[in-house]
Amino acid sequence: MPLPKIEEVRKLSDQELAEAIVAAKRELFDLRLQKATQRLEKNHQFKHLRHRISQMMTVERERQLATAKAAAEASTDTQPTDIEPDTQPETTEEEKE
């Protein structure tokens, strides 16, 4: 059984991705329970499932970073750049006395 491809994960929507991560983590818990009770027959399932979870979490993080970057660019685009800074020097405490 080959390892899952990340292209499959990229096709999921954000909601589907979050649900798939939760389901995979629950399945990993079940595998650990089976191993502890000595009912697990296929040990390679751990590797495949951990790989799948890491792929999903990677895609989720990429989307979070892309959203944050887009928000940061949008906020810098809306700020006016033609406003000049104050040209008057600030007075210090010594000059006030």
Summary of the structure (lengths in Angstrom):
residues: 97
radius of gyration: 25.9
end to end distance: 81.8
largest distance: 84.7
contacts: 188
relative contact order: 0.12
helix: 69%
strand: 0%
